[in-house]
Amino acid sequence: MISLILLLCVCASGALLARRLDLASGRLHEALALGAAMGLAMFAAFGFVLGWAFGLSTFTVLLAALLTMATGIGLGVRPSALGRRITTRPGTGAVLLSLLTLLLVARLSDRTLFETNTGIATGDRHNFGDLPFHMAIATGFAYGRNFPPEHPELAGVPLTYPFFGDLIAGMVLTLGGSWRDAFFWPSLILGLSVVVALVRFGQAVTGSRALGRAAAGLTFFSGGLGFLTLTDFHSLTRWWTGGPDLTINDAGVRYANVITTLFIPQRAILFGWPLLFFALALLIEGLKEDPPPDGRRSRTRPWLGAGIMASLLPLVHSHSFAVVCFCVLFFATLAGPKAFGAFVRGVLPLALPAVLFMASHNSLSAGKFLSWQPGFDGGDSEPIRYWAMNGGLFFPLAALGIARAPKASVRASLAAPFAVLFVLANLFRLSPWIWDNMKFMAPAHAGLAPFAALTLALLWKHGRIGKTLALLGFAVATLSGALDVSKVALSGGEYQIFDRTDLAFAEKVRQATDPGATILTAPTHNHPVLLSGRRVFLGYEGHLWSQGLSYAARKPVADALFRGEPPPEGAGALIRIDAIAVTPAEGPLIRDPHAFEGLPSLVESPYRLWQVR
């Protein structure tokens, strides 16, 4: 309970600062949504600095919360802000939609990680591989004094992955919160925040709050025409009971739903998007030709606020930071040098130190991240047919919306950065794993969604037939995604990741080893040592490869040690191994089951941990 109270306090303090930055909005829920993302980002930033300096403890976590609240109150409480009117009179339809959204987001957050009588599980099959990695980062902060962070699956190598979201989970664990507390509450808060952010962004583009909601729906339930594969009752039951998703499978559908494959498994994007799309909304609102009616700010004020929001992104979600900077380059041609200068003044003070830290704390092989590779994840041979199936009706709707956007406004040109970003992600591989281009395609999709909503609005104006076509178009564009999301939320599927034996072993490893210990394990994605807060010598190769890390030199060392042989020549340059874990995962790798019996035993039950001299 104390962790929830603390999270709500930092979110409330962030809302005070959000009201001051976002003068265009008089809506309480928007201030709370933006404030939640800003408050949690500041909370993580203070926790990171204090944890690095003094170690993460109950005292430093509480101090980070107090500093966050002091910052929000000190910078956010001003007479002009306190006197602003907050409108809180939504209609009945908006209230019902908000309640449905709350229930759905709460259910999806609950399915992210849940504890059962047998262990820890997830309800999203795409989270099965990612969740142990995020749990390992969190335990490294909470139990391993991992400041500045090393990669949990490649000991001694800096962690370049944006880690603020997992740091918050680690801070909750430090306060004595459960695994569910550490993942459920941040997911719920940020899940609601991203809904509000996308509606606000869509409204900024279209000028209509209703179209903003439609655009958000087109983003959240993206997924192409995969529903066409449900041809009979057998295929329907197979899909519902754990079969391949409609939005990503081996049948050529790869443009996956943003909720099931990005928000739930990858976590950092859920943290980054509220800041990203609130910042983009302010940038667009700053492009309006008419001065704001309150007369209290210049046209550059929204760009300054957007810069401050974006400045929190590098360690929250680096892809979102890259996207907002990319969009600024386009929008600045419309806004002029003064607005661009205001954004730079807002973004540099906080973003520059974070970027420098990431650059100096870098372990990535840059050559693995950018190469010419036309065709996204299988779409190189027949791109038109591929995108007709994967994009479905969405892209024709968006293209027509861009073409029919009011010529007297800047709406049509607002699509340019998102369209260019989508094209680039179809021409270049932007990550070692081509599917990770989705991290750029997804915000491009969200940026084009308001234009698809504009097309639906044009149809809606043409009588009953037009309304029918608009409803049908929205349904076709969202049905696959909505079905996959409903399967995660309602089917009750359970993908167990750790059992009770794993949890008990992780606790004993934590008690028996130094926080900075390096342990040799089998390279599995869900090894129990990951929950101990200790670093692994060589972890799951799928994670390491997709993140652009070099690990080839460690593999022969690990193989030799498991075989009971001396490590190969030159292995002394690698990081020292302090212990060897022997669990069922190591069984196939160990040639002689008695090979380690001459070593001191650190843990004997439920699995073994041998100390290496």
C-alpha positions as CSV (number, residue, x, y, z in Angstrom):
1,M,0.0,0.0,0.0
2,I,2.8,2.4,0.8
3,S,4.2,2.0,-2.7
4,L,0.8,2.9,-4.3
5,I,0.4,6.0,-2.1
6,L,3.9,7.1,-3.0
7,L,3.3,6.6,-6.7
8,L,0.0,8.6,-6.5
9,C,1.8,11.4,-4.6
10,V,4.6,11.7,-7.3
11,C,1.9,11.6,-10.0
12,A,-0.1,14.4,-8.3
13,S,3.0,16.6,-8.0
14,G,3.7,16.0,-11.6
15,A,0.2,17.2,-12.4
16,L,1.0,20.5,-10.9
17,L,4.0,20.9,-13.2
18,A,2.0,19.6,-16.1
19,R,-0.7,22.4,-15.6
20,R,2.0,25.0,-15.8
21,L,3.6,23.6,-19.0
22,D,0.3,22.8,-20.8
23,L,-1.6,26.2,-20.6
24,A,-3.8,25.3,-23.5
25,S,-5.6,22.6,-21.6
26,G,-8.2,23.3,-18.9
27,R,-9.1,19.6,-18.5
28,L,-8.2,17.9,-15.2
29,H,-7.8,14.5,-16.7
30,E,-5.2,15.8,-19.1
31,A,-3.2,17.4,-16.3
32,L,-3.4,14.2,-14.4
33,A,-2.3,12.0,-17.3
34,L,0.6,14.2,-18.3
35,G,1.5,14.7,-14.7
36,A,1.6,11.0,-14.1
37,A,4.2,10.4,-16.8
38,M,6.2,13.5,-15.8
39,G,6.0,12.7,-12.1
40,L,7.1,9.1,-12.6
41,A,10.0,10.2,-14.8
42,M,11.2,12.6,-12.2
43,F,10.8,10.0,-9.5
44,A,12.9,7.6,-11.5
45,A,15.5,10.3,-12.2
46,F,15.9,11.2,-8.6
47,G,15.9,7.6,-7.6
48,F,18.7,6.9,-10.1
49,V,20.9,9.7,-8.9
50,L,20.4,8.8,-5.2
51,G,20.7,5.1,-5.9
52,W,24.0,5.7,-7.7
53,A,25.3,7.9,-4.9
54,F,24.0,6.0,-1.8
55,G,22.5,2.8,-2.9
56,L,18.8,2.0,-3.3
57,S,17.1,1.7,0.1
58,T,13.8,2.7,1.7
59,F,15.3,6.0,2.7
60,T,16.6,6.9,-0.8
61,V,13.3,5.9,-2.4
62,L,11.3,8.0,0.0
63,L,13.8,10.9,-0.5
64,A,13.4,10.6,-4.3
65,A,9.6,10.8,-3.8
66,L,10.0,13.9,-1.6
67,L,12.3,15.6,-4.1
68,T,9.8,14.9,-6.9
69,M,6.9,16.3,-4.9
70,A,9.0,19.4,-3.9
71,T,9.9,19.9,-7.6
72,G,6.3,19.6,-8.7
73,I,5.0,22.0,-6.0
74,G,7.9,24.4,-6.2
75,L,7.7,24.8,-10.0
76,G,4.0,24.0,-10.6
77,V,2.3,26.1,-8.0
78,R,1.9,29.7,-9.3
79,P,-0.9,32.1,-8.7
80,S,-1.7,32.2,-12.4
81,A,-1.9,28.4,-12.6
82,L,-4.0,28.2,-9.4
83,G,-6.5,30.6,-10.9
84,R,-7.0,28.8,-14.1
85,R,-10.3,27.1,-14.5
86,I,-10.4,23.3,-14.8
87,T,-13.4,22.0,-16.7
88,T,-14.8,18.7,-15.4
89,R,-18.2,18.3,-17.0
90,P,-18.0,15.4,-19.5
91,G,-21.1,14.1,-21.2
92,T,-22.8,10.8,-20.4
93,G,-21.2,9.1,-23.4
94,A,-17.8,10.3,-22.4
95,V,-18.3,9.0,-18.9
96,L,-19.3,5.6,-20.1
97,L,-16.4,5.4,-22.6
98,S,-14.0,6.4,-19.7
99,L,-15.4,3.7,-17.5
100,L,-15.0,1.1,-20.2
101,T,-11.4,2.3,-20.9
102,L,-10.6,2.1,-17.2
103,L,-11.9,-1.5,-16.9
104,L,-10.0,-2.6,-20.0
105,V,-6.7,-0.9,-19.0
106,A,-7.0,-2.3,-15.5
107,R,-7.6,-5.8,-16.9
108,L,-4.7,-5.7,-19.3
109,S,-2.4,-4.3,-16.5
110,D,-3.5,-7.2,-14.3
111,R,-2.6,-9.7,-17.1
112,T,0.9,-8.3,-17.5
113,L,2.2,-10.1,-14.4
114,F,0.3,-12.1,-11.9
115,E,1.2,-14.4,-9.1
116,T,-0.5,-17.8,-8.7
117,N,-0.2,-20.7,-6.3
118,T,2.5,-22.2,-8.6
119,G,4.6,-19.1,-9.3
120,I,4.6,-16.0,-11.6
121,A,2.8,-15.9,-15.0
122,T,1.7,-13.6,-17.7
123,G,-1.5,-13.5,-19.7
124,D,0.1,-12.2,-22.9
125,R,2.1,-14.8,-24.9
126,H,4.3,-12.0,-26.3
127,N,5.3,-11.1,-22.7
128,F,6.7,-14.6,-22.0
129,G,10.2,-13.8,-23.3
130,D,10.4,-10.1,-22.3
131,L,9.0,-10.2,-18.8
132,P,12.0,-12.0,-17.2
133,F,14.4,-9.5,-18.7
134,H,12.5,-6.6,-17.1
135,M,12.2,-8.4,-13.8
136,A,16.0,-8.9,-13.9
137,I,16.7,-5.2,-14.4
138,A,14.3,-4.4,-11.5
139,T,15.9,-6.9,-9.1
140,G,19.3,-5.6,-10.1
141,F,18.3,-2.1,-8.9
142,A,16.5,-3.4,-5.8
143,Y,18.8,-6.2,-4.6
144,G,22.0,-5.9,-6.6
145,R,23.2,-2.3,-6.2
146,N,23.4,-2.2,-10.0
147,F,24.4,1.5,-10.4
148,P,25.3,2.5,-13.0
149,P,23.4,-0.5,-14.5
150,E,25.1,-3.4,-16.0
151,H,23.2,-5.7,-18.3
152,P,21.6,-8.4,-16.2
153,E,22.3,-11.1,-18.8
154,L,25.8,-10.0,-19.8
155,A,27.7,-9.1,-16.6
156,G,30.2,-6.3,-16.8
157,V,28.6,-4.8,-19.9
158,P,26.8,-1.5,-19.6
159,L,23.0,-1.6,-19.9
160,T,22.1,0.7,-22.8
161,Y,18.4,-0.2,-22.7
162,P,16.1,2.6,-21.5
163,F,15.6,1.5,-17.9
164,F,13.6,4.1,-16.0
165,G,10.4,2.0,-16.1
166,D,12.2,-1.0,-14.6
167,L,13.9,1.3,-12.1
168,I,10.4,2.3,-10.8
169,A,9.6,-1.4,-10.4
170,G,12.8,-1.9,-8.5
171,M,12.0,1.1,-6.2
172,V,8.6,-0.5,-5.5
173,L,10.3,-3.8,-4.6
174,T,12.7,-1.9,-2.4
175,L,9.8,-0.5,-0.4
176,G,8.6,-4.1,0.2
177,G,6.0,-4.2,-2.6
178,S,5.1,-7.4,-4.3
179,W,5.9,-8.3,-7.9
180,R,2.3,-7.5,-8.8
181,D,2.6,-4.1,-7.1
182,A,5.8,-3.4,-9.0
183,F,4.3,-4.0,-12.4
184,F,0.5,-3.6,-12.0
185,W,0.3,0.0,-10.6
186,P,2.8,1.6,-13.1
187,S,1.1,-0.2,-16.0
188,L,-2.3,1.0,-14.9
189,I,-1.3,4.6,-14.4
190,L,0.7,4.8,-17.6
191,G,-1.9,2.9,-19.6
192,L,-4.5,5.4,-18.7
193,S,-2.1,8.2,-19.4
194,V,-1.3,7.0,-22.9
195,V,-5.0,6.9,-23.8
196,V,-5.5,10.5,-22.8
197,A,-2.3,11.5,-24.6
198,L,-3.3,10.0,-27.9
199,V,-6.8,11.5,-27.7
200,R,-5.2,14.9,-27.1
201,F,-2.8,14.5,-30.0
202,G,-5.7,13.5,-32.4
203,Q,-7.7,16.5,-31.3
204,A,-4.7,18.8,-31.9
205,V,-4.4,17.5,-35.5
206,T,-8.1,17.3,-36.4
207,G,-9.6,20.0,-34.2
208,S,-12.2,17.5,-32.9
209,R,-12.2,15.6,-29.6
210,A,-14.5,13.0,-31.1
211,L,-12.0,12.4,-33.9
212,G,-9.2,12.3,-31.4
213,R,-11.0,9.4,-29.7
214,A,-11.5,7.7,-33.1
215,A,-7.8,8.1,-33.9
216,A,-6.8,6.6,-30.6
217,G,-9.0,3.6,-31.3
218,L,-7.4,3.2,-34.7
219,T,-4.0,3.1,-33.0
220,F,-4.8,0.9,-30.0
221,F,-6.6,-1.8,-32.0
222,S,-4.3,-1.8,-35.1
223,G,-3.8,-5.1,-36.8
224,G,-4.7,-5.4,-40.5
225,L,-6.9,-8.1,-42.0
226,G,-5.8,-11.1,-39.9
227,F,-9.4,-11.6,-38.9
228,L,-10.0,-13.1,-42.3
229,T,-8.2,-16.2,-41.2
230,L,-11.1,-17.0,-38.9
231,T,-13.0,-19.0,-41.5
232,D,-14.8,-21.5,-39.3
233,F,-15.6,-22.5,-35.7
234,H,-12.4,-24.6,-35.5
235,S,-10.1,-21.7,-36.5
236,L,-11.9,-19.5,-34.0
237,T,-11.5,-21.9,-31.1
238,R,-7.9,-22.6,-32.0
239,W,-7.1,-18.9,-32.0
240,W,-9.0,-18.2,-28.7
241,T,-7.3,-21.1,-26.8
242,G,-3.7,-20.1,-27.5
243,G,-3.3,-20.3,-31.2
244,P,-1.3,-17.7,-33.2
245,D,-2.6,-14.2,-32.9
246,L,-4.5,-12.5,-35.7
247,T,-2.1,-9.5,-35.8
248,I,1.2,-11.4,-35.8
249,N,1.8,-15.0,-36.9
250,D,3.9,-17.1,-39.3
251,A,1.3,-16.7,-42.1
252,G,2.7,-13.4,-43.3
253,V,0.9,-11.1,-40.8
254,R,3.7,-9.2,-38.9
255,Y,2.3,-5.7,-38.3
256,A,1.4,-6.5,-34.8
257,N,-1.0,-4.9,-32.4
258,V,0.6,-2.1,-30.3
259,I,-1.0,-3.2,-27.0
260,T,-0.2,-6.9,-27.1
261,T,3.3,-6.7,-28.6
262,L,4.7,-3.3,-27.4
263,F,2.8,-1.8,-24.5
264,I,2.6,-5.0,-22.4
265,P,5.9,-6.7,-23.2
266,Q,8.4,-3.9,-23.8
267,R,7.1,-1.5,-21.1
268,A,9.4,1.4,-21.9
269,I,7.2,2.4,-24.8
270,L,4.2,2.6,-22.5
271,F,6.2,5.0,-20.3
272,G,7.4,7.0,-23.3
273,W,4.3,7.5,-25.4
274,P,2.4,9.8,-22.9
275,L,5.3,12.2,-22.9
276,L,5.8,11.8,-26.7
277,F,2.3,12.5,-27.8
278,F,1.6,15.3,-25.3
279,A,4.8,16.9,-26.6
280,L,3.7,16.4,-30.2
281,A,0.2,17.9,-29.4
282,L,1.8,21.0,-27.9
283,L,4.1,21.3,-31.0
284,I,1.0,21.2,-33.3
285,E,-1.0,23.6,-31.2
286,G,1.9,26.0,-31.3
287,L,1.6,26.1,-35.1
288,K,-1.8,27.7,-34.9
289,E,-1.9,31.0,-36.7
290,D,-4.1,32.8,-34.2
291,P,-2.6,33.8,-30.9
292,P,-4.0,32.0,-27.9
293,P,-7.1,33.7,-26.3
294,D,-5.7,34.0,-22.8
295,G,-2.9,36.3,-24.0
296,R,-0.5,34.9,-21.3
297,R,1.9,33.1,-23.6
298,S,3.6,33.6,-26.9
299,R,3.4,31.2,-29.7
300,T,6.7,29.7,-28.7
301,R,5.4,28.8,-25.2
302,P,3.9,25.4,-26.3
303,W,7.2,24.5,-28.0
304,L,9.1,25.3,-24.8
305,G,6.8,23.0,-22.8
306,A,7.1,20.3,-25.5
307,G,10.9,20.5,-25.2
308,I,10.7,20.1,-21.4
309,M,8.5,17.0,-21.8
310,A,10.8,15.6,-24.4
311,S,13.8,16.2,-22.2
312,L,12.6,13.4,-19.9
313,L,12.5,10.8,-22.7
314,P,16.1,9.6,-23.3
315,L,16.2,7.2,-20.3
316,V,12.5,6.6,-20.4
317,H,12.2,5.5,-24.0
318,S,14.9,6.4,-26.4
319,H,12.9,5.6,-29.5
320,S,10.2,8.1,-28.5
321,F,13.0,10.7,-28.0
322,A,14.2,10.1,-31.5
323,V,10.7,10.3,-32.9
324,V,9.9,13.7,-31.3
325,C,13.3,15.2,-32.5
326,F,12.6,13.8,-36.0
327,C,9.1,15.5,-36.0
328,V,10.5,18.8,-34.7
329,L,12.8,19.0,-37.7
330,F,9.7,18.9,-40.0
331,F,7.4,21.1,-37.8
332,A,10.1,23.8,-37.4
333,T,9.8,24.7,-41.1
334,L,6.2,25.7,-40.3
335,A,6.8,27.3,-36.9
336,G,10.0,29.3,-37.6
337,P,13.3,29.7,-35.8
338,K,11.9,31.2,-32.6
339,A,9.7,28.2,-31.9
340,F,12.5,25.9,-32.7
341,G,14.8,27.8,-30.3
342,A,12.2,27.5,-27.6
343,F,12.1,23.7,-28.0
344,V,15.9,23.5,-27.9
345,R,15.9,25.6,-24.7
346,G,13.4,23.2,-23.1
347,V,15.0,20.0,-24.2
348,L,18.7,20.5,-23.7
349,P,19.2,21.0,-19.9
350,L,17.9,17.6,-19.0
351,A,18.2,15.6,-22.2
352,L,21.8,16.4,-22.9
353,P,23.2,14.9,-19.7
354,A,21.1,11.8,-20.3
355,V,22.2,11.4,-23.9
356,L,25.8,11.9,-22.9
357,F,25.4,9.2,-20.2
358,M,23.9,6.8,-22.7
359,A,26.7,7.5,-25.2
360,S,29.5,7.0,-22.7
361,H,27.7,4.1,-21.0
362,N,27.3,2.4,-24.4
363,S,27.7,-1.3,-25.1
364,L,26.0,-1.6,-28.5
365,S,27.6,-2.4,-31.8
366,A,26.5,0.5,-33.9
367,G,27.0,-1.4,-37.2
368,K,24.2,-3.8,-36.3
369,F,21.5,-1.0,-36.1
370,L,21.4,0.6,-39.6
371,S,21.5,-1.1,-42.9
372,W,19.7,-1.0,-46.3
373,Q,17.0,-3.7,-46.1
374,P,13.9,-2.9,-48.2
375,G,10.7,-4.7,-47.0
376,F,9.6,-5.0,-43.4
377,D,9.9,-8.5,-41.9
378,G,8.8,-10.5,-45.0
379,G,7.3,-7.7,-47.1
380,D,10.2,-7.4,-49.6
381,S,8.9,-9.8,-52.3
382,E,5.3,-8.5,-52.7
383,P,5.1,-5.2,-50.7
384,I,1.7,-4.2,-52.1
385,R,0.0,-7.5,-51.2
386,Y,1.9,-7.7,-47.9
387,W,0.7,-4.3,-46.8
388,A,-2.8,-4.9,-48.1
389,M,-3.0,-7.8,-45.6
390,N,-1.0,-6.2,-42.8
391,G,-2.2,-2.6,-43.0
392,G,-5.7,-3.5,-44.1
393,L,-8.0,-0.5,-44.5
394,F,-6.0,1.8,-42.3
395,F,-3.5,3.2,-44.8
396,P,-6.1,3.9,-47.6
397,L,-8.1,5.8,-44.9
398,A,-5.1,7.7,-43.8
399,A,-4.0,8.6,-47.4
400,L,-7.5,9.8,-48.3
401,G,-7.6,11.9,-45.1
402,I,-4.3,13.5,-45.9
403,A,-5.5,14.3,-49.5
404,R,-8.8,15.8,-48.2
405,A,-7.4,17.7,-45.2
406,P,-8.5,21.3,-45.2
407,K,-6.1,23.3,-47.5
408,A,-6.5,26.4,-45.4
409,S,-4.8,24.8,-42.4
410,V,-1.5,23.0,-41.8
411,R,-3.1,19.6,-41.2
412,A,-1.9,17.9,-44.3
413,S,1.7,18.9,-43.8
414,L,1.5,17.5,-40.2
415,A,1.4,14.0,-41.7
416,A,4.8,14.4,-43.4
417,P,7.2,13.2,-40.6
418,F,5.0,10.2,-39.8
419,A,4.7,9.2,-43.5
420,V,8.5,9.6,-44.0
421,L,9.2,7.7,-40.8
422,F,7.0,4.8,-42.0
423,V,8.7,4.7,-45.4
424,L,12.2,4.7,-43.8
425,A,11.2,1.8,-41.6
426,N,10.3,-0.1,-44.8
427,L,13.6,0.7,-46.5
428,F,16.1,0.4,-43.7
429,R,16.7,-2.1,-40.9
430,L,16.9,0.2,-37.8
431,S,17.7,-2.6,-35.3
432,P,19.5,-5.9,-35.4
433,W,16.1,-7.6,-35.6
434,I,14.0,-6.2,-38.4
435,W,10.8,-6.6,-36.5
436,D,12.0,-4.1,-34.0
437,N,11.3,-1.5,-36.7
438,M,7.8,-1.6,-35.2
439,K,9.2,0.7,-32.5
440,F,9.2,3.4,-35.2
441,M,6.3,2.1,-37.3
442,A,4.0,2.2,-34.3
443,P,4.4,6.0,-33.6
444,A,4.2,6.6,-37.3
445,H,0.9,4.7,-37.3
446,A,-0.4,6.8,-34.4
447,G,0.7,10.0,-36.1
448,L,-1.3,9.0,-39.2
449,A,-4.3,7.8,-37.3
450,P,-6.0,11.3,-37.0
451,F,-6.0,11.5,-40.8
452,A,-7.7,8.1,-41.1
453,A,-10.3,9.5,-38.6
454,L,-10.8,12.5,-40.8
455,T,-11.8,10.2,-43.7
456,L,-14.3,8.5,-41.4
457,A,-15.7,11.9,-40.5
458,L,-16.1,12.8,-44.2
459,L,-18.1,9.6,-44.7
460,W,-20.2,10.3,-41.6
461,K,-21.5,13.5,-43.2
462,H,-23.2,11.7,-46.1
463,G,-26.4,10.4,-44.6
464,R,-27.2,6.8,-43.5
465,I,-25.0,5.2,-46.2
466,G,-22.1,7.4,-45.2
467,K,-22.6,6.6,-41.5
468,T,-22.8,2.9,-42.3
469,L,-19.6,3.1,-44.3
470,A,-17.8,5.0,-41.6
471,L,-18.8,2.5,-38.9
472,L,-17.9,-0.4,-41.2
473,G,-14.5,1.2,-42.1
474,F,-13.6,1.7,-38.4
475,A,-14.6,-1.9,-37.6
476,V,-12.6,-3.4,-40.4
477,A,-9.5,-1.3,-39.5
478,T,-9.7,-2.3,-35.8
479,L,-11.3,-5.8,-35.7
480,S,-8.1,-7.9,-35.7
481,G,-6.4,-5.8,-33.0
482,A,-9.6,-5.7,-30.9
483,L,-10.0,-9.4,-31.1
484,D,-6.3,-10.0,-30.0
485,V,-6.6,-7.6,-27.2
486,S,-9.8,-9.2,-26.0
487,K,-8.1,-12.6,-26.0
488,V,-5.5,-11.3,-23.7
489,A,-8.0,-9.6,-21.5
490,L,-10.7,-12.2,-21.3
491,S,-9.5,-15.6,-22.3
492,G,-7.8,-16.4,-19.0
493,G,-4.7,-17.7,-20.8
494,E,-1.8,-18.3,-18.4
495,Y,1.9,-18.5,-19.5
496,Q,3.9,-19.5,-16.4
497,I,7.4,-18.0,-16.4
498,F,8.8,-18.9,-12.9
499,D,7.6,-21.5,-10.4
500,R,7.8,-21.5,-6.6
501,T,11.0,-23.5,-6.7
502,D,12.6,-20.8,-8.9
503,L,11.5,-18.1,-6.5
504,A,12.9,-19.9,-3.5
505,F,16.2,-20.5,-5.3
506,A,16.5,-16.9,-6.3
507,E,16.0,-15.8,-2.7
508,K,18.7,-18.2,-1.4
509,V,21.1,-17.0,-4.1
510,R,20.5,-13.5,-3.0
511,Q,21.3,-14.4,0.6
512,A,24.4,-16.5,-0.2
513,T,26.2,-14.1,-2.7
514,D,27.5,-10.6,-2.9
515,P,25.3,-8.1,-4.7
516,G,27.9,-7.7,-7.4
517,A,28.4,-11.4,-8.0
518,T,28.5,-12.9,-11.5
519,I,26.9,-16.3,-12.0
520,L,27.3,-18.8,-14.8
521,T,24.0,-20.2,-15.9
522,A,22.4,-21.9,-18.9
523,P,21.5,-19.2,-21.5
524,T,17.7,-19.4,-20.9
525,H,15.4,-16.4,-20.9
526,N,13.7,-17.3,-17.5
527,H,16.6,-18.6,-15.4
528,P,15.8,-18.1,-11.6
529,V,19.1,-16.4,-11.0
530,L,17.7,-13.4,-12.9
531,L,15.4,-12.8,-9.9
532,S,18.2,-12.7,-7.4
533,G,19.6,-9.3,-8.5
534,R,22.9,-10.9,-9.5
535,R,24.3,-10.6,-13.0
536,V,24.6,-13.6,-15.4
537,F,27.8,-14.3,-17.3
538,L,26.0,-15.2,-20.5
539,G,22.2,-15.0,-20.7
540,Y,19.6,-15.6,-23.3
541,E,21.2,-15.1,-26.7
542,G,18.0,-13.9,-28.3
543,H,17.9,-10.9,-26.0
544,L,21.5,-10.1,-26.5
545,W,21.5,-10.4,-30.3
546,S,18.3,-8.4,-30.7
547,Q,19.8,-5.6,-28.5
548,G,23.0,-5.4,-30.6
549,L,25.4,-6.7,-28.0
550,S,28.6,-8.7,-28.7
551,Y,28.7,-11.9,-26.7
552,A,30.4,-14.4,-29.0
553,A,33.7,-14.5,-26.9
554,R,31.8,-15.7,-23.8
555,K,30.0,-18.7,-25.4
556,P,33.1,-21.0,-25.6
557,V,34.0,-20.1,-22.0
558,A,30.6,-21.1,-20.7
559,D,30.5,-24.3,-22.8
560,A,34.0,-25.3,-21.6
561,L,33.2,-24.8,-17.9
562,F,29.9,-26.7,-18.1
563,R,31.9,-29.6,-19.7
564,G,34.4,-29.5,-16.9
565,E,37.2,-28.3,-19.1
566,P,39.6,-25.4,-18.7
567,P,38.4,-22.2,-20.4
568,P,39.9,-21.4,-23.8
569,E,43.1,-19.3,-24.1
570,G,42.4,-15.6,-23.7
571,A,39.4,-16.1,-21.5
572,G,41.2,-14.3,-18.7
573,A,40.3,-11.0,-20.3
574,L,36.6,-11.6,-19.6
575,I,34.8,-10.8,-16.4
576,R,35.4,-13.1,-13.4
577,I,32.8,-15.8,-12.7
578,D,31.9,-16.1,-9.0
579,A,29.5,-19.0,-8.9
580,I,28.0,-21.7,-11.1
581,A,24.3,-22.5,-10.9
582,V,23.1,-26.1,-11.5
583,T,19.4,-26.3,-12.2
584,P,17.4,-28.5,-14.6
585,A,18.3,-25.9,-17.3
586,E,22.0,-26.7,-16.9
587,G,21.5,-30.5,-17.0
588,P,21.9,-30.9,-20.8
589,L,25.1,-28.8,-20.8
590,I,27.0,-30.6,-18.0
591,R,28.9,-33.6,-19.2
592,D,29.9,-34.9,-15.8
593,P,27.3,-34.5,-13.0
594,H,30.1,-34.7,-10.4
595,A,32.3,-32.1,-12.0
596,F,31.7,-29.4,-9.5
597,E,31.7,-31.4,-6.3
598,G,35.1,-30.2,-5.3
599,L,33.9,-26.6,-5.1
600,P,32.4,-25.0,-2.0
601,S,28.6,-25.2,-2.0
602,L,26.7,-22.0,-1.5
603,V,23.2,-23.2,-2.0
604,E,22.1,-26.9,-1.9
605,S,18.3,-26.7,-2.2
606,P,16.2,-26.6,-4.2
607,Y,18.9,-26.3,-6.7
608,R,22.7,-26.1,-6.4
609,L,25.0,-23.1,-6.5
610,W,28.8,-23.8,-6.5
611,Q,31.3,-21.1,-5.6
612,V,34.1,-20.7,-8.1
613,R,37.6,-20.2,-6.8
